[in-house]
Amino acid sequence: MFWNWIGRSHEEIVQAREDWMNGTRFGEVKGYDGLPIPAPELPATQLKARGRVR
């Protein structure tokens, strides 16, 4: 999970961020008149899964 996205891999998160910044895949928020909120930059390191710890 990063910002508003959940993905199974670093690549899926990168793609979700690109889609958000390009205005594709996520649609629009009805009734909101402002510009889309820009996504934060991804960290310089590769994201990794936390794993499932019980």
mmJSON file of the N, C-alpha and C atoms, coordinates in Angstrom:
{"data_MODEL":{"atom_site":{
"group_PDB":["ATOM","ATOM","ATOM","ATOM","ATOM","ATOM","ATOM","ATOM","ATOM","ATOM","ATOM","ATOM","ATOM","ATOM","ATOM","ATOM","ATOM","ATOM","ATOM","ATOM","ATOM","ATOM","ATOM","ATOM","ATOM","ATOM","ATOM","ATOM","ATOM","ATOM","ATOM","ATOM","ATOM","ATOM","ATOM","ATOM","ATOM","ATOM","ATOM","ATOM","ATOM","ATOM","ATOM","ATOM","ATOM","ATOM","ATOM","ATOM","ATOM","ATOM","ATOM","ATOM","ATOM","ATOM","ATOM","ATOM","ATOM","ATOM","ATOM","ATOM","ATOM","ATOM","ATOM","ATOM","ATOM","ATOM","ATOM","ATOM","ATOM","ATOM","ATOM","ATOM","ATOM","ATOM","ATOM","ATOM","ATOM","ATOM","ATOM","ATOM","ATOM","ATOM","ATOM","ATOM","ATOM","ATOM","ATOM","ATOM","ATOM","ATOM","ATOM","ATOM","ATOM","ATOM","ATOM","ATOM","ATOM","ATOM","ATOM","ATOM","ATOM","ATOM","ATOM","ATOM","ATOM","ATOM","ATOM","ATOM","ATOM","ATOM","ATOM","ATOM","ATOM","ATOM","ATOM","ATOM","ATOM","ATOM","ATOM","ATOM","ATOM","ATOM","ATOM","ATOM","ATOM","ATOM","ATOM","ATOM","ATOM","ATOM","ATOM","ATOM","ATOM","ATOM","ATOM","ATOM","ATOM","ATOM","ATOM","ATOM","ATOM","ATOM","ATOM","ATOM","ATOM","ATOM","ATOM","ATOM","ATOM","ATOM","ATOM","ATOM","ATOM","ATOM","ATOM","ATOM","ATOM","ATOM","ATOM","ATOM","ATOM","ATOM"],
"id":[1,2,3,4,5,6,7,8,9,10,11,12,13,14,15,16,17,18,19,20,21,22,23,24,25,26,27,28,29,30,31,32,33,34,35,36,37,38,39,40,41,42,43,44,45,46,47,48,49,50,51,52,53,54,55,56,57,58,59,60,61,62,63,64,65,66,67,68,69,70,71,72,73,74,75,76,77,78,79,80,81,82,83,84,85,86,87,88,89,90,91,92,93,94,95,96,97,98,99,100,101,102,103,104,105,106,107,108,109,110,111,112,113,114,115,116,117,118,119,120,121,122,123,124,125,126,127,128,129,130,131,132,133,134,135,136,137,138,139,140,141,142,143,144,145,146,147,148,149,150,151,152,153,154,155,156,157,158,159,160,161,162],
"type_symbol":["N","C","C","N","C","C","N","C","C","N","C","C","N","C","C","N","C","C","N","C","C","N","C","C","N","C","C","N","C","C","N","C","C","N","C","C","N","C","C","N","C","C","N","C","C","N","C","C","N","C","C","N","C","C","N","C","C","N","C","C","N","C","C","N","C","C","N","C","C","N","C","C","N","C","C","N","C","C","N","C","C","N","C","C","N","C","C","N","C","C","N","C","C","N","C","C","N","C","C","N","C","C","N","C","C","N","C","C","N","C","C","N","C","C","N","C","C","N","C","C","N","C","C","N","C","C","N","C","C","N","C","C","N","C","C","N","C","C","N","C","C","N","C","C","N","C","C","N","C","C","N","C","C","N","C","C","N","C","C","N","C","C"],
"label_atom_id":["N","CA","C","N","CA","C","N","CA","C","N","CA","C","N","CA","C","N","CA","C","N","CA","C","N","CA","C","N","CA","C","N","CA","C","N","CA","C","N","CA","C","N","CA","C","N","CA","C","N","CA","C","N","CA","C","N","CA","C","N","CA","C","N","CA","C","N","CA","C","N","CA","C","N","CA","C","N","CA","C","N","CA","C","N","CA","C","N","CA","C","N","CA","C","N","CA","C","N","CA","C","N","CA","C","N","CA","C","N","CA","C","N","CA","C","N","CA","C","N","CA","C","N","CA","C","N","CA","C","N","CA","C","N","CA","C","N","CA","C","N","CA","C","N","CA","C","N","CA","C","N","CA","C","N","CA","C","N","CA","C","N","CA","C","N","CA","C","N","CA","C","N","CA","C","N","CA","C","N","CA","C","N","CA","C","N","CA","C"],
"label_alt_id":[null,null,null,null,null,null,null,null,null,null,null,null,null,null,null,null,null,null,null,null,null,null,null,null,null,null,null,null,null,null,null,null,null,null,null,null,null,null,null,null,null,null,null,null,null,null,null,null,null,null,null,null,null,null,null,null,null,null,null,null,null,null,null,null,null,null,null,null,null,null,null,null,null,null,null,null,null,null,null,null,null,null,null,null,null,null,null,null,null,null,null,null,null,null,null,null,null,null,null,null,null,null,null,null,null,null,null,null,null,null,null,null,null,null,null,null,null,null,null,null,null,null,null,null,null,null,null,null,null,null,null,null,null,null,null,null,null,null,null,null,null,null,null,null,null,null,null,null,null,null,null,null,null,null,null,null,null,null,null,null,null,null],
"label_comp_id":["MET","MET","MET","PHE","PHE","PHE","TRP","TRP","TRP","ASN","ASN","ASN","TRP","TRP","TRP","ILE","ILE","ILE","GLY","GLY","GLY","ARG","ARG","ARG","SER","SER","SER","HIS","HIS","HIS","GLU","GLU","GLU","GLU","GLU","GLU","ILE","ILE","ILE","VAL","VAL","VAL","GLN","GLN","GLN","ALA","ALA","ALA","ARG","ARG","ARG","GLU","GLU","GLU","ASP","ASP","ASP","TRP","TRP","TRP","MET","MET","MET","ASN","ASN","ASN","GLY","GLY","GLY","THR","THR","THR","ARG","ARG","ARG","PHE","PHE","PHE","GLY","GLY","GLY","GLU","GLU","GLU","VAL","VAL","VAL","LYS","LYS","LYS","GLY","GLY","GLY","TYR","TYR","TYR","ASP","ASP","ASP","GLY","GLY","GLY","LEU","LEU","LEU","PRO","PRO","PRO","ILE","ILE","ILE","PRO","PRO","PRO","ALA","ALA","ALA","PRO","PRO","PRO","GLU","GLU","GLU","LEU","LEU","LEU","PRO","PRO","PRO","ALA","ALA","ALA","THR","THR","THR","GLN","GLN","GLN","LEU","LEU","LEU","LYS","LYS","LYS","ALA","ALA","ALA","ARG","ARG","ARG","GLY","GLY","GLY","ARG","ARG","ARG","VAL","VAL","VAL","ARG","ARG","ARG"],
"label_asym_id":["A","A","A","A","A","A","A","A","A","A","A","A","A","A","A","A","A","A","A","A","A","A","A","A","A","A","A","A","A","A","A","A","A","A","A","A","A","A","A","A","A","A","A","A","A","A","A","A","A","A","A","A","A","A","A","A","A","A","A","A","A","A","A","A","A","A","A","A","A","A","A","A","A","A","A","A","A","A","A","A","A","A","A","A","A","A","A","A","A","A","A","A","A","A","A","A","A","A","A","A","A","A","A","A","A","A","A","A","A","A","A","A","A","A","A","A","A","A","A","A","A","A","A","A","A","A","A","A","A","A","A","A","A","A","A","A","A","A","A","A","A","A","A","A","A","A","A","A","A","A","A","A","A","A","A","A","A","A","A","A","A","A"],
"label_entity_id":["1","1","1","1","1","1","1","1","1","1","1","1","1","1","1","1","1","1","1","1","1","1","1","1","1","1","1","1","1","1","1","1","1","1","1","1","1","1","1","1","1","1","1","1","1","1","1","1","1","1","1","1","1","1","1","1","1","1","1","1","1","1","1","1","1","1","1","1","1","1","1","1","1","1","1","1","1","1","1","1","1","1","1","1","1","1","1","1","1","1","1","1","1","1","1","1","1","1","1","1","1","1","1","1","1","1","1","1","1","1","1","1","1","1","1","1","1","1","1","1","1","1","1","1","1","1","1","1","1","1","1","1","1","1","1","1","1","1","1","1","1","1","1","1","1","1","1","1","1","1","1","1","1","1","1","1","1","1","1","1","1","1"],
"label_seq_id":[1,1,1,2,2,2,3,3,3,4,4,4,5,5,5,6,6,6,7,7,7,8,8,8,9,9,9,10,10,10,11,11,11,12,12,12,13,13,13,14,14,14,15,15,15,16,16,16,17,17,17,18,18,18,19,19,19,20,20,20,21,21,21,22,22,22,23,23,23,24,24,24,25,25,25,26,26,26,27,27,27,28,28,28,29,29,29,30,30,30,31,31,31,32,32,32,33,33,33,34,34,34,35,35,35,36,36,36,37,37,37,38,38,38,39,39,39,40,40,40,41,41,41,42,42,42,43,43,43,44,44,44,45,45,45,46,46,46,47,47,47,48,48,48,49,49,49,50,50,50,51,51,51,52,52,52,53,53,53,54,54,54],
"pdbx_PDB_ins_code":[null,null,null,null,null,null,null,null,null,null,null,null,null,null,null,null,null,null,null,null,null,null,null,null,null,null,null,null,null,null,null,null,null,null,null,null,null,null,null,null,null,null,null,null,null,null,null,null,null,null,null,null,null,null,null,null,null,null,null,null,null,null,null,null,null,null,null,null,null,null,null,null,null,null,null,null,null,null,null,null,null,null,null,null,null,null,null,null,null,null,null,null,null,null,null,null,null,null,null,null,null,null,null,null,null,null,null,null,null,null,null,null,null,null,null,null,null,null,null,null,null,null,null,null,null,null,null,null,null,null,null,null,null,null,null,null,null,null,null,null,null,null,null,null,null,null,null,null,null,null,null,null,null,null,null,null,null,null,null,null,null,null],
"Cartn_x":[0.848,0.0,0.892,0.572,1.275,0.262,0.18,-0.759,-2.165,-2.834,-4.203,-4.289,-3.166,-3.172,-2.719,-3.276,-2.853,-2.444,-1.28,-0.805,-0.053,0.099,0.821,2.315,2.723,4.148,4.48,5.759,6.235,5.756,5.8,5.409,3.939,3.075,1.65,1.439,2.203,2.092,2.602,3.704,4.232,3.189,2.555,1.53,0.334,-0.092,-1.226,-0.908,0.308,0.693,0.684,1.224,1.219,-0.207,-1.067,-2.466,-3.141,-2.865,-3.446,-2.967,-1.666,-1.101,-1.546,-1.827,-2.286,-3.797,-4.501,-5.955,-6.692,-6.069,-6.71,-7.028,-7.918,-8.262,-9.086,-8.936,-9.604,-10.842,-11.103,-12.299,-12.164,-13.313,-13.31,-14.189,-13.943,-14.746,-15.841,-17.071,-18.2,-18.362,-18.576,-18.813,-17.551,-16.38,-15.119,-14.637,-14.475,-14.139,-12.648,-11.839,-10.412,-9.658,-8.378,-7.5,-7.254,-6.934,-6.618,-5.427,-5.461,-4.355,-3.208,-2.016,-0.9,-0.46,-0.058,0.428,1.831,2.157,3.524,4.514,5.748,6.797,6.976,7.306,7.611,8.981,9.198,10.519,11.593,12.833,13.95,14.228,13.755,13.952,12.716,12.878,11.754,10.841,9.544,8.584,8.546,8.319,8.23,7.06,6.548,5.41,5.838,4.904,5.183,5.154,4.451,4.286,3.083,2.763,1.588,2.043,2.03,2.471,1.265,1.166,0.06,0.582],
"Cartn_y":[-1.171,0.0,1.233,2.181,3.456,4.525,5.538,6.645,6.096,6.162,5.656,4.353,3.707,2.526,1.291,0.165,-1.128,-1.958,-2.577,-3.397,-4.602,-5.574,-6.795,-6.673,-5.636,-5.474,-3.988,-3.707,-2.341,-1.81,-2.675,-2.264,-1.863,-2.57,-2.213,-0.844,-0.534,0.777,1.869,1.608,2.576,2.851,1.795,1.959,2.733,2.453,3.17,4.652,4.99,6.399,7.076,6.394,6.959,7.164,6.193,6.314,7.494,7.67,8.788,10.118,10.233,11.495,11.803,10.771,10.977,11.151,10.941,11.097,9.924,8.755,7.568,6.584,5.667,4.53,4.854,5.995,6.251,7.136,7.688,8.515,9.876,10.505,11.842,11.869,12.855,13.035,14.051,13.606,14.486,15.546,16.776,17.868,18.548,18.073,18.694,19.56,20.88,21.827,22.09,21.629,21.916,20.978,21.247,20.385,19.09,18.01,16.767,16.953,16.291,16.353,15.533,16.126,15.352,14.262,13.144,12.04,12.357,11.902,12.115,11.285,11.734,10.972,9.642,8.629,7.335,7.41,6.607,6.6,6.128,6.472,6.105,4.602,3.916,2.468,1.744,0.493,-0.306,-0.676,-0.538,-0.927,-2.444,-2.935,-4.383,-4.708,-5.885,-6.32,-6.465,-6.169,-6.323,-7.779,-8.583,-9.969,-10.109,-11.32,-11.568,-12.116,-11.284,-11.673,-11.739,-12.791,-12.923,-12.923],
"Cartn_z":[0.0,0.0,0.0,-0.859,-0.891,-1.249,-0.449,-0.609,-0.703,-1.84,-1.975,-2.754,-2.982,-3.84,-3.086,-3.502,-2.984,-4.191,-4.109,-5.209,-4.701,-5.564,-5.198,-5.436,-6.152,-6.456,-6.588,-6.575,-6.78,-8.132,-9.137,-10.486,-10.549,-9.832,-9.812,-9.168,-8.133,-7.485,-8.417,-9.099,-10.068,-11.149,-11.664,-12.697,-12.169,-10.953,-10.364,-10.233,-9.814,-9.701,-11.071,-12.073,-13.428,-13.927,-13.69,-14.105,-13.413,-12.134,-11.382,-11.96,-12.167,-12.649,-14.079,-14.885,-16.262,-16.36,-15.249,-15.259,-15.875,-15.881,-16.431,-15.313,-15.594,-14.74,-13.497,-12.873,-11.605,-11.717,-12.859,-13.024,-12.367,-12.116,-11.528,-10.286,-9.46,-8.254,-8.586,-8.585,-8.907,-7.82,-8.231,-7.297,-6.787,-7.186,-6.784,-7.932,-7.668,-8.729,-8.882,-7.946,-8.001,-8.924,-9.066,-9.841,-9.072,-9.77,-9.066,-8.126,-7.007,-6.055,-6.63,-6.742,-7.288,-6.307,-6.852,-6.021,-5.521,-4.329,-3.843,-4.665,-4.668,-5.351,-4.647,-5.41,-4.818,-4.147,-3.107,-2.477,-3.459,-3.18,-4.057,-4.04,-3.024,-2.942,-3.459,-3.801,-4.288,-3.119,-3.335,-2.317,-2.21,-1.008,-0.835,0.085,-0.092,0.722,2.177,3.073,4.501,4.935,4.178,4.582,5.492,5.805,6.637,7.973,8.976,10.319,11.22,11.972,12.931,14.335],
"occupancy":[1.0,1.0,1.0,1.0,1.0,1.0,1.0,1.0,1.0,1.0,1.0,1.0,1.0,1.0,1.0,1.0,1.0,1.0,1.0,1.0,1.0,1.0,1.0,1.0,1.0,1.0,1.0,1.0,1.0,1.0,1.0,1.0,1.0,1.0,1.0,1.0,1.0,1.0,1.0,1.0,1.0,1.0,1.0,1.0,1.0,1.0,1.0,1.0,1.0,1.0,1.0,1.0,1.0,1.0,1.0,1.0,1.0,1.0,1.0,1.0,1.0,1.0,1.0,1.0,1.0,1.0,1.0,1.0,1.0,1.0,1.0,1.0,1.0,1.0,1.0,1.0,1.0,1.0,1.0,1.0,1.0,1.0,1.0,1.0,1.0,1.0,1.0,1.0,1.0,1.0,1.0,1.0,1.0,1.0,1.0,1.0,1.0,1.0,1.0,1.0,1.0,1.0,1.0,1.0,1.0,1.0,1.0,1.0,1.0,1.0,1.0,1.0,1.0,1.0,1.0,1.0,1.0,1.0,1.0,1.0,1.0,1.0,1.0,1.0,1.0,1.0,1.0,1.0,1.0,1.0,1.0,1.0,1.0,1.0,1.0,1.0,1.0,1.0,1.0,1.0,1.0,1.0,1.0,1.0,1.0,1.0,1.0,1.0,1.0,1.0,1.0,1.0,1.0,1.0,1.0,1.0,1.0,1.0,1.0,1.0,1.0,1.0],
"B_iso_or_equiv":[0.0,0.0,0.0,0.0,0.0,0.0,0.0,0.0,0.0,0.0,0.0,0.0,0.0,0.0,0.0,0.0,0.0,0.0,0.0,0.0,0.0,0.0,0.0,0.0,0.0,0.0,0.0,0.0,0.0,0.0,0.0,0.0,0.0,0.0,0.0,0.0,0.0,0.0,0.0,0.0,0.0,0.0,0.0,0.0,0.0,0.0,0.0,0.0,0.0,0.0,0.0,0.0,0.0,0.0,0.0,0.0,0.0,0.0,0.0,0.0,0.0,0.0,0.0,0.0,0.0,0.0,0.0,0.0,0.0,0.0,0.0,0.0,0.0,0.0,0.0,0.0,0.0,0.0,0.0,0.0,0.0,0.0,0.0,0.0,0.0,0.0,0.0,0.0,0.0,0.0,0.0,0.0,0.0,0.0,0.0,0.0,0.0,0.0,0.0,0.0,0.0,0.0,0.0,0.0,0.0,0.0,0.0,0.0,0.0,0.0,0.0,0.0,0.0,0.0,0.0,0.0,0.0,0.0,0.0,0.0,0.0,0.0,0.0,0.0,0.0,0.0,0.0,0.0,0.0,0.0,0.0,0.0,0.0,0.0,0.0,0.0,0.0,0.0,0.0,0.0,0.0,0.0,0.0,0.0,0.0,0.0,0.0,0.0,0.0,0.0,0.0,0.0,0.0,0.0,0.0,0.0,0.0,0.0,0.0,0.0,0.0,0.0],
"pdbx_formal_charge":[null,null,null,null,null,null,null,null,null,null,null,null,null,null,null,null,null,null,null,null,null,null,null,null,null,null,null,null,null,null,null,null,null,null,null,null,null,null,null,null,null,null,null,null,null,null,null,null,null,null,null,null,null,null,null,null,null,null,null,null,null,null,null,null,null,null,null,null,null,null,null,null,null,null,null,null,null,null,null,null,null,null,null,null,null,null,null,null,null,null,null,null,null,null,null,null,null,null,null,null,null,null,null,null,null,null,null,null,null,null,null,null,null,null,null,null,null,null,null,null,null,null,null,null,null,null,null,null,null,null,null,null,null,null,null,null,null,null,null,null,null,null,null,null,null,null,null,null,null,null,null,null,null,null,null,null,null,null,null,null,null,null],
"auth_seq_id":[1,1,1,2,2,2,3,3,3,4,4,4,5,5,5,6,6,6,7,7,7,8,8,8,9,9,9,10,10,10,11,11,11,12,12,12,13,13,13,14,14,14,15,15,15,16,16,16,17,17,17,18,18,18,19,19,19,20,20,20,21,21,21,22,22,22,23,23,23,24,24,24,25,25,25,26,26,26,27,27,27,28,28,28,29,29,29,30,30,30,31,31,31,32,32,32,33,33,33,34,34,34,35,35,35,36,36,36,37,37,37,38,38,38,39,39,39,40,40,40,41,41,41,42,42,42,43,43,43,44,44,44,45,45,45,46,46,46,47,47,47,48,48,48,49,49,49,50,50,50,51,51,51,52,52,52,53,53,53,54,54,54],
"auth_comp_id":["MET","MET","MET","PHE","PHE","PHE","TRP","TRP","TRP","ASN","ASN","ASN","TRP","TRP","TRP","ILE","ILE","ILE","GLY","GLY","GLY","ARG","ARG","ARG","SER","SER","SER","HIS","HIS","HIS","GLU","GLU","GLU","GLU","GLU","GLU","ILE","ILE","ILE","VAL","VAL","VAL","GLN","GLN","GLN","ALA","ALA","ALA","ARG","ARG","ARG","GLU","GLU","GLU","ASP","ASP","ASP","TRP","TRP","TRP","MET","MET","MET","ASN","ASN","ASN","GLY","GLY","GLY","THR","THR","THR","ARG","ARG","ARG","PHE","PHE","PHE","GLY","GLY","GLY","GLU","GLU","GLU","VAL","VAL","VAL","LYS","LYS","LYS","GLY","GLY","GLY","TYR","TYR","TYR","ASP","ASP","ASP","GLY","GLY","GLY","LEU","LEU","LEU","PRO","PRO","PRO","ILE","ILE","ILE","PRO","PRO","PRO","ALA","ALA","ALA","PRO","PRO","PRO","GLU","GLU","GLU","LEU","LEU","LEU","PRO","PRO","PRO","ALA","ALA","ALA","THR","THR","THR","GLN","GLN","GLN","LEU","LEU","LEU","LYS","LYS","LYS","ALA","ALA","ALA","ARG","ARG","ARG","GLY","GLY","GLY","ARG","ARG","ARG","VAL","VAL","VAL","ARG","ARG","ARG"],
"auth_asym_id":["A","A","A","A","A","A","A","A","A","A","A","A","A","A","A","A","A","A","A","A","A","A","A","A","A","A","A","A","A","A","A","A","A","A","A","A","A","A","A","A","A","A","A","A","A","A","A","A","A","A","A","A","A","A","A","A","A","A","A","A","A","A","A","A","A","A","A","A","A","A","A","A","A","A","A","A","A","A","A","A","A","A","A","A","A","A","A","A","A","A","A","A","A","A","A","A","A","A","A","A","A","A","A","A","A","A","A","A","A","A","A","A","A","A","A","A","A","A","A","A","A","A","A","A","A","A","A","A","A","A","A","A","A","A","A","A","A","A","A","A","A","A","A","A","A","A","A","A","A","A","A","A","A","A","A","A","A","A","A","A","A","A"],
"auth_atom_id":["N","CA","C","N","CA","C","N","CA","C","N","CA","C","N","CA","C","N","CA","C","N","CA","C","N","CA","C","N","CA","C","N","CA","C","N","CA","C","N","CA","C","N","CA","C","N","CA","C","N","CA","C","N","CA","C","N","CA","C","N","CA","C","N","CA","C","N","CA","C","N","CA","C","N","CA","C","N","CA","C","N","CA","C","N","CA","C","N","CA","C","N","CA","C","N","CA","C","N","CA","C","N","CA","C","N","CA","C","N","CA","C","N","CA","C","N","CA","C","N","CA","C","N","CA","C","N","CA","C","N","CA","C","N","CA","C","N","CA","C","N","CA","C","N","CA","C","N","CA","C","N","CA","C","N","CA","C","N","CA","C","N","CA","C","N","CA","C","N","CA","C","N","CA","C","N","CA","C","N","CA","C","N","CA","C","N","CA","C"],
"pdbx_PDB_model_num":[1,1,1,1,1,1,1,1,1,1,1,1,1,1,1,1,1,1,1,1,1,1,1,1,1,1,1,1,1,1,1,1,1,1,1,1,1,1,1,1,1,1,1,1,1,1,1,1,1,1,1,1,1,1,1,1,1,1,1,1,1,1,1,1,1,1,1,1,1,1,1,1,1,1,1,1,1,1,1,1,1,1,1,1,1,1,1,1,1,1,1,1,1,1,1,1,1,1,1,1,1,1,1,1,1,1,1,1,1,1,1,1,1,1,1,1,1,1,1,1,1,1,1,1,1,1,1,1,1,1,1,1,1,1,1,1,1,1,1,1,1,1,1,1,1,1,1,1,1,1,1,1,1,1,1,1,1,1,1,1,1,1]
}}}
